[in-house]
Amino acid sequence: FSSPHHPYTRALAAAFPTIGDQASRLHPTGLAGDPPDPAHLPEGCAFHPRCAVAVDACRVAVPELRIAAPGRRAACVHVGSPL
């Protein structure tokens, strides 16, 4: 949880409010819009409609699992190198 590699996971973590910080509770950051309907996922990466770093490749193909760090993997074109 302390160092996510997938951009969408980083955005989810940024959306968590900070305990004791009223402003972060009332105005979370990190993600815009609503999550996709699991029964009607978009083409390509399921996270691209809400991902701030989505590129054309994200909209057309499901990303392959990539090496993000030793012992860590993420399915994102922006992460590490292909397996």
Distance bins in CASP14 RR format, pairs under 12 A and 6 or more apart:
PFRMAT RR
TARGET T0000
AUTHOR 0000-0000-0000
RMODE 2
METHOD distances of the structure
MODEL  1
1 9 0 0 0 0 1 0 0 0 0 0 0
1 10 0 0 0 0 0 1 0 0 0 0 0
1 12 0 0 0 0 1 0 0 0 0 0 0
1 13 1 0 0 1 0 0 0 0 0 0 0
1 16 0 0 0 0 1 0 0 0 0 0 0
2 9 0 0 0 0 0 1 0 0 0 0 0
2 10 0 0 0 0 0 1 0 0 0 0 0
2 13 0 0 0 0 1 0 0 0 0 0 0
3 9 0 0 0 0 1 0 0 0 0 0 0
3 10 0 0 0 0 1 0 0 0 0 0 0
3 13 0 0 0 0 1 0 0 0 0 0 0
3 68 0 0 0 0 1 0 0 0 0 0 0
3 69 0 0 0 0 1 0 0 0 0 0 0
3 72 0 0 0 0 1 0 0 0 0 0 0
3 74 0 0 0 0 0 1 0 0 0 0 0
4 10 1 0 1 0 0 0 0 0 0 0 0
4 11 0 0 0 0 1 0 0 0 0 0 0
4 12 1 0 0 1 0 0 0 0 0 0 0
4 13 1 0 1 0 0 0 0 0 0 0 0
4 14 0 0 0 0 1 0 0 0 0 0 0
4 16 0 0 0 0 0 1 0 0 0 0 0
4 68 0 0 0 0 1 0 0 0 0 0 0
4 69 0 0 0 0 0 1 0 0 0 0 0
4 72 0 0 0 0 1 0 0 0 0 0 0
4 74 0 0 0 0 1 0 0 0 0 0 0
4 76 0 0 0 0 0 1 0 0 0 0 0
4 79 0 0 0 0 0 1 0 0 0 0 0
5 13 0 0 0 0 0 1 0 0 0 0 0
5 65 0 0 0 0 0 1 0 0 0 0 0
5 66 0 0 0 0 1 0 0 0 0 0 0
5 67 0 0 0 0 1 0 0 0 0 0 0
5 68 1 1 0 0 0 0 0 0 0 0 0
5 69 1 0 0 1 0 0 0 0 0 0 0
5 70 0 0 0 0 0 1 0 0 0 0 0
5 71 0 0 0 0 0 1 0 0 0 0 0
5 72 1 0 1 0 0 0 0 0 0 0 0
5 73 0 0 0 0 1 0 0 0 0 0 0
5 74 1 0 1 0 0 0 0 0 0 0 0
5 75 0 0 0 0 0 1 0 0 0 0 0
5 76 1 0 0 1 0 0 0 0 0 0 0
5 78 0 0 0 0 1 0 0 0 0 0 0
5 79 1 0 1 0 0 0 0 0 0 0 0
5 80 1 0 0 1 0 0 0 0 0 0 0
6 12 0 0 0 0 1 0 0 0 0 0 0
6 13 0 0 0 0 0 1 0 0 0 0 0
6 45 0 0 0 0 1 0 0 0 0 0 0
6 46 0 0 0 0 0 1 0 0 0 0 0
6 47 0 0 0 0 1 0 0 0 0 0 0
6 51 0 0 0 0 1 0 0 0 0 0 0
6 53 0 0 0 0 0 1 0 0 0 0 0
6 58 0 0 0 0 0 1 0 0 0 0 0
6 63 0 0 0 0 1 0 0 0 0 0 0
6 65 0 0 0 0 0 1 0 0 0 0 0
6 66 0 0 0 0 1 0 0 0 0 0 0
6 68 1 0 0 1 0 0 0 0 0 0 0
6 69 0 0 0 0 0 1 0 0 0 0 0
6 72 0 0 0 0 1 0 0 0 0 0 0
6 73 0 0 0 0 1 0 0 0 0 0 0
6 74 1 0 1 0 0 0 0 0 0 0 0
6 75 1 0 0 1 0 0 0 0 0 0 0
6 76 1 0 1 0 0 0 0 0 0 0 0
6 77 0 0 0 0 0 1 0 0 0 0 0
6 78 0 0 0 0 1 0 0 0 0 0 0
6 79 1 0 0 1 0 0 0 0 0 0 0
6 80 0 0 0 0 0 1 0 0 0 0 0
7 13 0 0 0 0 0 1 0 0 0 0 0
7 14 0 0 0 0 0 1 0 0 0 0 0
7 30 0 0 0 0 0 1 0 0 0 0 0
7 31 0 0 0 0 0 1 0 0 0 0 0
7 45 0 0 0 0 1 0 0 0 0 0 0
7 47 1 0 0 1 0 0 0 0 0 0 0
7 48 0 0 0 0 0 1 0 0 0 0 0
7 50 0 0 0 0 0 1 0 0 0 0 0
7 51 1 0 1 0 0 0 0 0 0 0 0
7 52 1 0 0 1 0 0 0 0 0 0 0
7 53 1 0 1 0 0 0 0 0 0 0 0
7 54 0 0 0 0 1 0 0 0 0 0 0
7 55 0 0 0 0 0 1 0 0 0 0 0
7 58 0 0 0 0 1 0 0 0 0 0 0
7 63 0 0 0 0 0 1 0 0 0 0 0
7 68 0 0 0 0 0 1 0 0 0 0 0
7 74 0 0 0 0 1 0 0 0 0 0 0
7 75 0 0 0 0 0 1 0 0 0 0 0
7 76 1 0 0 1 0 0 0 0 0 0 0
7 77 0 0 0 0 1 0 0 0 0 0 0
7 78 1 0 1 0 0 0 0 0 0 0 0
7 79 0 0 0 0 1 0 0 0 0 0 0
8 14 0 0 0 0 0 1 0 0 0 0 0
8 15 0 0 0 0 0 1 0 0 0 0 0
8 30 0 0 0 0 1 0 0 0 0 0 0
8 31 0 0 0 0 1 0 0 0 0 0 0
8 35 0 0 0 0 0 1 0 0 0 0 0
8 36 0 0 0 0 0 1 0 0 0 0 0
8 45 0 0 0 0 1 0 0 0 0 0 0
8 46 0 0 0 0 1 0 0 0 0 0 0
8 47 1 0 1 0 0 0 0 0 0 0 0
8 48 0 0 0 0 1 0 0 0 0 0 0
8 49 0 0 0 0 0 1 0 0 0 0 0
8 50 1 0 0 1 0 0 0 0 0 0 0
8 51 1 0 1 0 0 0 0 0 0 0 0
8 52 0 0 0 0 1 0 0 0 0 0 0
8 53 0 0 0 0 1 0 0 0 0 0 0
8 54 0 0 0 0 1 0 0 0 0 0 0
8 58 0 0 0 0 0 1 0 0 0 0 0
8 63 0 0 0 0 0 1 0 0 0 0 0
8 74 0 0 0 0 1 0 0 0 0 0 0
8 75 0 0 0 0 1 0 0 0 0 0 0
8 76 1 0 0 1 0 0 0 0 0 0 0
8 78 0 0 0 0 0 1 0 0 0 0 0
8 79 0 0 0 0 0 1 0 0 0 0 0
9 15 0 0 0 0 0 1 0 0 0 0 0
9 16 0 0 0 0 0 1 0 0 0 0 0
9 30 0 0 0 0 0 1 0 0 0 0 0
9 31 0 0 0 0 0 1 0 0 0 0 0
9 47 0 0 0 0 1 0 0 0 0 0 0
9 50 0 0 0 0 0 1 0 0 0 0 0
9 51 0 0 0 0 0 1 0 0 0 0 0
9 68 0 0 0 0 0 1 0 0 0 0 0
9 72 0 0 0 0 0 1 0 0 0 0 0
9 74 1 0 0 1 0 0 0 0 0 0 0
9 75 0 0 0 0 0 1 0 0 0 0 0
9 76 0 0 0 0 1 0 0 0 0 0 0
9 78 0 0 0 0 0 1 0 0 0 0 0
9 79 0 0 0 0 0 1 0 0 0 0 0
10 16 0 0 0 0 0 1 0 0 0 0 0
10 29 0 0 0 0 0 1 0 0 0 0 0
10 30 0 0 0 0 1 0 0 0 0 0 0
10 31 0 0 0 0 0 1 0 0 0 0 0
10 47 0 0 0 0 0 1 0 0 0 0 0
10 51 0 0 0 0 1 0 0 0 0 0 0
10 52 0 0 0 0 1 0 0 0 0 0 0
10 53 0 0 0 0 1 0 0 0 0 0 0
10 68 0 0 0 0 0 1 0 0 0 0 0
10 74 0 0 0 0 0 1 0 0 0 0 0
10 76 0 0 0 0 0 1 0 0 0 0 0
10 78 0 0 0 0 0 1 0 0 0 0 0
10 79 0 0 0 0 0 1 0 0 0 0 0
11 28 0 0 0 0 0 1 0 0 0 0 0
11 29 0 0 0 0 1 0 0 0 0 0 0
11 30 1 0 1 0 0 0 0 0 0 0 0
11 31 1 0 1 0 0 0 0 0 0 0 0
11 32 0 0 0 0 1 0 0 0 0 0 0
11 33 0 0 0 0 0 1 0 0 0 0 0
11 35 0 0 0 0 0 1 0 0 0 0 0
11 47 0 0 0 0 1 0 0 0 0 0 0
11 48 0 0 0 0 0 1 0 0 0 0 0
11 50 1 0 0 1 0 0 0 0 0 0 0
11 51 1 0 0 1 0 0 0 0 0 0 0
11 52 1 0 0 1 0 0 0 0 0 0 0
11 53 0 0 0 0 1 0 0 0 0 0 0
11 54 0 0 0 0 0 1 0 0 0 0 0
11 76 0 0 0 0 0 1 0 0 0 0 0
12 28 0 0 0 0 0 1 0 0 0 0 0
12 29 0 0 0 0 0 1 0 0 0 0 0
12 30 1 0 0 1 0 0 0 0 0 0 0
12 31 1 0 0 1 0 0 0 0 0 0 0
12 35 0 0 0 0 1 0 0 0 0 0 0
12 47 0 0 0 0 1 0 0 0 0 0 0
12 50 0 0 0 0 1 0 0 0 0 0 0
12 51 0 0 0 0 0 1 0 0 0 0 0
12 52 0 0 0 0 0 1 0 0 0 0 0
13 28 0 0 0 0 0 1 0 0 0 0 0
13 29 0 0 0 0 0 1 0 0 0 0 0
13 30 0 0 0 0 1 0 0 0 0 0 0
13 31 0 0 0 0 0 1 0 0 0 0 0
14 24 0 0 0 0 1 0 0 0 0 0 0
14 28 0 0 0 0 1 0 0 0 0 0 0
14 29 1 0 1 0 0 0 0 0 0 0 0
14 30 1 1 0 0 0 0 0 0 0 0 0
14 31 1 0 0 1 0 0 0 0 0 0 0
14 32 0 0 0 0 0 1 0 0 0 0 0
14 52 0 0 0 0 0 1 0 0 0 0 0
15 24 0 0 0 0 1 0 0 0 0 0 0
15 25 0 0 0 0 0 1 0 0 0 0 0
15 27 0 0 0 0 0 1 0 0 0 0 0
15 28 1 0 1 0 0 0 0 0 0 0 0
15 29 1 0 0 1 0 0 0 0 0 0 0
15 30 1 0 1 0 0 0 0 0 0 0 0
15 31 1 0 1 0 0 0 0 0 0 0 0
15 32 0 0 0 0 1 0 0 0 0 0 0
15 33 0 0 0 0 0 1 0 0 0 0 0
15 35 0 0 0 0 0 1 0 0 0 0 0
15 50 0 0 0 0 0 1 0 0 0 0 0
16 24 0 0 0 0 1 0 0 0 0 0 0
16 25 0 0 0 0 1 0 0 0 0 0 0
16 28 1 0 0 1 0 0 0 0 0 0 0
16 29 0 0 0 0 1 0 0 0 0 0 0
16 30 0 0 0 0 1 0 0 0 0 0 0
16 31 0 0 0 0 0 1 0 0 0 0 0
17 23 0 0 0 0 1 0 0 0 0 0 0
17 24 1 0 1 0 0 0 0 0 0 0 0
17 25 1 0 1 0 0 0 0 0 0 0 0
17 26 0 0 0 0 1 0 0 0 0 0 0
17 27 0 0 0 0 1 0 0 0 0 0 0
17 28 1 0 1 0 0 0 0 0 0 0 0
17 29 0 0 0 0 1 0 0 0 0 0 0
17 30 0 0 0 0 0 1 0 0 0 0 0
18 24 1 0 1 0 0 0 0 0 0 0 0
18 25 1 0 0 1 0 0 0 0 0 0 0
18 26 0 0 0 0 0 1 0 0 0 0 0
18 27 0 0 0 0 0 1 0 0 0 0 0
18 28 0 0 0 0 1 0 0 0 0 0 0
18 29 0 0 0 0 0 1 0 0 0 0 0
19 25 0 0 0 0 1 0 0 0 0 0 0
20 26 0 0 0 0 0 1 0 0 0 0 0
21 27 0 0 0 0 0 1 0 0 0 0 0
21 28 0 0 0 0 0 1 0 0 0 0 0
21 29 0 0 0 0 0 1 0 0 0 0 0
22 28 0 0 0 0 0 1 0 0 0 0 0
23 29 0 0 0 0 0 1 0 0 0 0 0
24 30 0 0 0 0 0 1 0 0 0 0 0
29 52 0 0 0 0 0 1 0 0 0 0 0
30 50 0 0 0 0 1 0 0 0 0 0 0
30 51 0 0 0 0 0 1 0 0 0 0 0
30 52 1 0 0 1 0 0 0 0 0 0 0
30 53 0 0 0 0 0 1 0 0 0 0 0
31 47 0 0 0 0 1 0 0 0 0 0 0
31 49 0 0 0 0 0 1 0 0 0 0 0
31 50 1 0 1 0 0 0 0 0 0 0 0
31 51 0 0 0 0 1 0 0 0 0 0 0
31 52 0 0 0 0 1 0 0 0 0 0 0
32 49 0 0 0 0 1 0 0 0 0 0 0
32 50 1 0 0 1 0 0 0 0 0 0 0
32 51 0 0 0 0 1 0 0 0 0 0 0
32 52 0 0 0 0 1 0 0 0 0 0 0
32 54 0 0 0 0 0 1 0 0 0 0 0
33 49 0 0 0 0 1 0 0 0 0 0 0
33 50 1 0 0 1 0 0 0 0 0 0 0
33 51 0 0 0 0 0 1 0 0 0 0 0
33 52 0 0 0 0 0 1 0 0 0 0 0
34 49 0 0 0 0 1 0 0 0 0 0 0
34 50 0 0 0 0 1 0 0 0 0 0 0
35 41 0 0 0 0 0 1 0 0 0 0 0
35 42 0 0 0 0 0 1 0 0 0 0 0
35 46 0 0 0 0 1 0 0 0 0 0 0
35 47 0 0 0 0 1 0 0 0 0 0 0
35 49 0 0 0 0 1 0 0 0 0 0 0
35 50 1 0 0 1 0 0 0 0 0 0 0
35 51 0 0 0 0 0 1 0 0 0 0 0
36 42 1 0 0 1 0 0 0 0 0 0 0
36 43 0 0 0 0 0 1 0 0 0 0 0
36 44 0 0 0 0 0 1 0 0 0 0 0
36 45 0 0 0 0 0 1 0 0 0 0 0
36 46 1 0 0 1 0 0 0 0 0 0 0
36 47 0 0 0 0 1 0 0 0 0 0 0
36 48 0 0 0 0 1 0 0 0 0 0 0
36 49 1 0 0 1 0 0 0 0 0 0 0
36 50 1 0 0 1 0 0 0 0 0 0 0
36 51 0 0 0 0 0 1 0 0 0 0 0
37 46 0 0 0 0 0 1 0 0 0 0 0
37 49 0 0 0 0 0 1 0 0 0 0 0
38 46 0 0 0 0 1 0 0 0 0 0 0
39 46 0 0 0 0 0 1 0 0 0 0 0
40 46 0 0 0 0 0 1 0 0 0 0 0
40 49 0 0 0 0 0 1 0 0 0 0 0
41 47 0 0 0 0 1 0 0 0 0 0 0
41 48 0 0 0 0 0 1 0 0 0 0 0
41 49 0 0 0 0 1 0 0 0 0 0 0
41 62 0 0 0 0 1 0 0 0 0 0 0
42 48 1 0 0 1 0 0 0 0 0 0 0
42 49 1 0 1 0 0 0 0 0 0 0 0
42 50 0 0 0 0 0 1 0 0 0 0 0
42 51 0 0 0 0 0 1 0 0 0 0 0
42 54 0 0 0 0 0 1 0 0 0 0 0
42 58 0 0 0 0 1 0 0 0 0 0 0
42 59 1 0 0 1 0 0 0 0 0 0 0
42 60 0 0 0 0 0 1 0 0 0 0 0
42 61 0 0 0 0 0 1 0 0 0 0 0
42 62 0 0 0 0 0 1 0 0 0 0 0
43 49 0 0 0 0 0 1 0 0 0 0 0
43 56 0 0 0 0 0 1 0 0 0 0 0
43 57 0 0 0 0 0 1 0 0 0 0 0
43 58 0 0 0 0 1 0 0 0 0 0 0
43 59 1 0 0 1 0 0 0 0 0 0 0
43 60 1 0 0 1 0 0 0 0 0 0 0
43 61 0 0 0 0 1 0 0 0 0 0 0
43 62 0 0 0 0 1 0 0 0 0 0 0
44 51 0 0 0 0 0 1 0 0 0 0 0
44 54 0 0 0 0 1 0 0 0 0 0 0
44 55 0 0 0 0 0 1 0 0 0 0 0
44 56 0 0 0 0 0 1 0 0 0 0 0
44 57 0 0 0 0 1 0 0 0 0 0 0
44 58 1 0 0 1 0 0 0 0 0 0 0
44 59 1 0 0 1 0 0 0 0 0 0 0
44 60 1 0 1 0 0 0 0 0 0 0 0
44 61 1 0 1 0 0 0 0 0 0 0 0
44 62 1 0 1 0 0 0 0 0 0 0 0
44 63 1 0 0 1 0 0 0 0 0 0 0
44 64 0 0 0 0 0 1 0 0 0 0 0
44 75 0 0 0 0 0 1 0 0 0 0 0
44 76 0 0 0 0 0 1 0 0 0 0 0
44 77 0 0 0 0 0 1 0 0 0 0 0
45 51 1 0 0 1 0 0 0 0 0 0 0
45 53 0 0 0 0 0 1 0 0 0 0 0
45 54 1 0 0 1 0 0 0 0 0 0 0
45 55 0 0 0 0 1 0 0 0 0 0 0
45 56 0 0 0 0 0 1 0 0 0 0 0
45 57 0 0 0 0 1 0 0 0 0 0 0
45 58 1 0 1 0 0 0 0 0 0 0 0
45 59 1 0 0 1 0 0 0 0 0 0 0
45 60 0 0 0 0 1 0 0 0 0 0 0
45 61 1 0 0 1 0 0 0 0 0 0 0
45 62 1 0 0 1 0 0 0 0 0 0 0
45 63 1 0 1 0 0 0 0 0 0 0 0
45 64 0 0 0 0 0 1 0 0 0 0 0
45 74 0 0 0 0 0 1 0 0 0 0 0
45 75 1 0 0 1 0 0 0 0 0 0 0
45 76 1 0 0 1 0 0 0 0 0 0 0
45 77 1 0 0 1 0 0 0 0 0 0 0
45 78 0 0 0 0 0 1 0 0 0 0 0
45 79 0 0 0 0 0 1 0 0 0 0 0
46 54 0 0 0 0 0 1 0 0 0 0 0
46 58 0 0 0 0 1 0 0 0 0 0 0
46 59 0 0 0 0 0 1 0 0 0 0 0
46 61 0 0 0 0 0 1 0 0 0 0 0
46 62 1 0 0 1 0 0 0 0 0 0 0
46 63 0 0 0 0 1 0 0 0 0 0 0
46 75 0 0 0 0 1 0 0 0 0 0 0
46 76 0 0 0 0 0 1 0 0 0 0 0
47 53 0 0 0 0 0 1 0 0 0 0 0
47 54 1 0 0 1 0 0 0 0 0 0 0
47 58 1 0 0 1 0 0 0 0 0 0 0
47 59 0 0 0 0 0 1 0 0 0 0 0
47 62 0 0 0 0 0 1 0 0 0 0 0
47 63 0 0 0 0 1 0 0 0 0 0 0
47 74 0 0 0 0 0 1 0 0 0 0 0
47 75 0 0 0 0 1 0 0 0 0 0 0
47 76 0 0 0 0 1 0 0 0 0 0 0
47 77 0 0 0 0 0 1 0 0 0 0 0
47 78 0 0 0 0 0 1 0 0 0 0 0
48 54 1 0 1 0 0 0 0 0 0 0 0
48 55 0 0 0 0 1 0 0 0 0 0 0
48 56 0 0 0 0 1 0 0 0 0 0 0
48 57 0 0 0 0 1 0 0 0 0 0 0
48 58 1 0 1 0 0 0 0 0 0 0 0
48 59 1 0 1 0 0 0 0 0 0 0 0
48 60 0 0 0 0 1 0 0 0 0 0 0
48 61 0 0 0 0 0 1 0 0 0 0 0
48 62 0 0 0 0 0 1 0 0 0 0 0
48 63 0 0 0 0 1 0 0 0 0 0 0
48 75 0 0 0 0 0 1 0 0 0 0 0
48 76 0 0 0 0 0 1 0 0 0 0 0
48 77 0 0 0 0 0 1 0 0 0 0 0
48 78 0 0 0 0 0 1 0 0 0 0 0
49 58 0 0 0 0 1 0 0 0 0 0 0
49 59 0 0 0 0 1 0 0 0 0 0 0
50 58 0 0 0 0 0 1 0 0 0 0 0
51 57 0 0 0 0 0 1 0 0 0 0 0
51 58 1 0 0 1 0 0 0 0 0 0 0
51 59 0 0 0 0 0 1 0 0 0 0 0
51 63 0 0 0 0 0 1 0 0 0 0 0
51 76 0 0 0 0 1 0 0 0 0 0 0
51 77 0 0 0 0 0 1 0 0 0 0 0
51 78 0 0 0 0 1 0 0 0 0 0 0
52 58 0 0 0 0 0 1 0 0 0 0 0
52 78 0 0 0 0 0 1 0 0 0 0 0
53 76 0 0 0 0 1 0 0 0 0 0 0
53 77 0 0 0 0 1 0 0 0 0 0 0
53 78 1 0 1 0 0 0 0 0 0 0 0
53 79 0 0 0 0 0 1 0 0 0 0 0
54 60 0 0 0 0 0 1 0 0 0 0 0
54 63 0 0 0 0 0 1 0 0 0 0 0
54 76 0 0 0 0 1 0 0 0 0 0 0
54 77 0 0 0 0 1 0 0 0 0 0 0
54 78 0 0 0 0 1 0 0 0 0 0 0
55 61 0 0 0 0 0 1 0 0 0 0 0
55 63 0 0 0 0 0 1 0 0 0 0 0
55 76 0 0 0 0 0 1 0 0 0 0 0
55 77 1 0 0 1 0 0 0 0 0 0 0
55 78 0 0 0 0 1 0 0 0 0 0 0
56 77 0 0 0 0 1 0 0 0 0 0 0
57 63 1 0 0 1 0 0 0 0 0 0 0
57 64 0 0 0 0 0 1 0 0 0 0 0
57 76 0 0 0 0 0 1 0 0 0 0 0
57 77 1 0 1 0 0 0 0 0 0 0 0
57 78 0 0 0 0 1 0 0 0 0 0 0
58 75 0 0 0 0 0 1 0 0 0 0 0
58 76 0 0 0 0 1 0 0 0 0 0 0
58 77 1 0 0 1 0 0 0 0 0 0 0
58 78 0 0 0 0 1 0 0 0 0 0 0
58 79 0 0 0 0 0 1 0 0 0 0 0
59 77 0 0 0 0 0 1 0 0 0 0 0
60 77 0 0 0 0 0 1 0 0 0 0 0
61 75 0 0 0 0 0 1 0 0 0 0 0
61 76 0 0 0 0 0 1 0 0 0 0 0
61 77 0 0 0 0 1 0 0 0 0 0 0
62 75 1 0 0 1 0 0 0 0 0 0 0
62 76 0 0 0 0 0 1 0 0 0 0 0
62 77 0 0 0 0 0 1 0 0 0 0 0
63 73 0 0 0 0 0 1 0 0 0 0 0
63 74 0 0 0 0 1 0 0 0 0 0 0
63 75 1 0 1 0 0 0 0 0 0 0 0
63 76 1 0 1 0 0 0 0 0 0 0 0
63 77 1 0 1 0 0 0 0 0 0 0 0
63 78 0 0 0 0 1 0 0 0 0 0 0
63 79 0 0 0 0 1 0 0 0 0 0 0
63 80 0 0 0 0 0 1 0 0 0 0 0
63 82 0 0 0 0 1 0 0 0 0 0 0
63 83 0 0 0 0 0 1 0 0 0 0 0
64 73 0 0 0 0 1 0 0 0 0 0 0
64 74 0 0 0 0 0 1 0 0 0 0 0
64 75 1 0 0 1 0 0 0 0 0 0 0
64 76 0 0 0 0 1 0 0 0 0 0 0
64 77 0 0 0 0 1 0 0 0 0 0 0
64 79 0 0 0 0 0 1 0 0 0 0 0
64 80 0 0 0 0 0 1 0 0 0 0 0
64 81 0 0 0 0 0 1 0 0 0 0 0
64 82 1 0 0 1 0 0 0 0 0 0 0
64 83 1 0 0 1 0 0 0 0 0 0 0
65 71 0 0 0 0 0 1 0 0 0 0 0
65 72 0 0 0 0 0 1 0 0 0 0 0
65 73 1 0 1 0 0 0 0 0 0 0 0
65 74 1 0 0 1 0 0 0 0 0 0 0
65 75 1 0 1 0 0 0 0 0 0 0 0
65 76 0 0 0 0 1 0 0 0 0 0 0
65 77 0 0 0 0 0 1 0 0 0 0 0
65 79 0 0 0 0 1 0 0 0 0 0 0
65 80 0 0 0 0 0 1 0 0 0 0 0
65 81 0 0 0 0 0 1 0 0 0 0 0
65 82 0 0 0 0 1 0 0 0 0 0 0
65 83 1 0 1 0 0 0 0 0 0 0 0
66 72 0 0 0 0 1 0 0 0 0 0 0
66 73 1 0 0 1 0 0 0 0 0 0 0
66 74 1 0 0 1 0 0 0 0 0 0 0
66 75 1 0 0 1 0 0 0 0 0 0 0
66 76 1 0 0 1 0 0 0 0 0 0 0
66 77 0 0 0 0 1 0 0 0 0 0 0
66 78 0 0 0 0 1 0 0 0 0 0 0
66 79 1 0 1 0 0 0 0 0 0 0 0
66 80 1 0 1 0 0 0 0 0 0 0 0
66 81 1 0 0 1 0 0 0 0 0 0 0
66 82 1 0 1 0 0 0 0 0 0 0 0
66 83 1 0 0 1 0 0 0 0 0 0 0
67 73 1 0 0 1 0 0 0 0 0 0 0
67 74 0 0 0 0 1 0 0 0 0 0 0
67 75 0 0 0 0 0 1 0 0 0 0 0
67 76 0 0 0 0 0 1 0 0 0 0 0
67 79 0 0 0 0 1 0 0 0 0 0 0
67 80 1 0 1 0 0 0 0 0 0 0 0
67 81 1 0 1 0 0 0 0 0 0 0 0
67 82 1 0 0 1 0 0 0 0 0 0 0
67 83 1 0 0 1 0 0 0 0 0 0 0
68 74 1 0 1 0 0 0 0 0 0 0 0
68 75 0 0 0 0 1 0 0 0 0 0 0
68 76 0 0 0 0 1 0 0 0 0 0 0
68 78 0 0 0 0 1 0 0 0 0 0 0
68 79 1 0 1 0 0 0 0 0 0 0 0
68 80 1 0 1 0 0 0 0 0 0 0 0
68 81 0 0 0 0 1 0 0 0 0 0 0
68 82 0 0 0 0 0 1 0 0 0 0 0
68 83 0 0 0 0 0 1 0 0 0 0 0
69 79 0 0 0 0 1 0 0 0 0 0 0
69 80 0 0 0 0 1 0 0 0 0 0 0
69 81 0 0 0 0 0 1 0 0 0 0 0
70 80 0 0 0 0 0 1 0 0 0 0 0
71 83 0 0 0 0 0 1 0 0 0 0 0
72 79 0 0 0 0 1 0 0 0 0 0 0
72 80 0 0 0 0 1 0 0 0 0 0 0
72 83 0 0 0 0 0 1 0 0 0 0 0
73 79 0 0 0 0 1 0 0 0 0 0 0
73 80 0 0 0 0 1 0 0 0 0 0 0
73 81 0 0 0 0 0 1 0 0 0 0 0
73 82 0 0 0 0 0 1 0 0 0 0 0
73 83 1 0 0 1 0 0 0 0 0 0 0
74 80 1 0 0 1 0 0 0 0 0 0 0
74 81 0 0 0 0 0 1 0 0 0 0 0
74 82 0 0 0 0 0 1 0 0 0 0 0
74 83 0 0 0 0 0 1 0 0 0 0 0
75 82 0 0 0 0 0 1 0 0 0 0 0
75 83 0 0 0 0 0 1 0 0 0 0 0
76 82 0 0 0 0 0 1 0 0 0 0 0
END
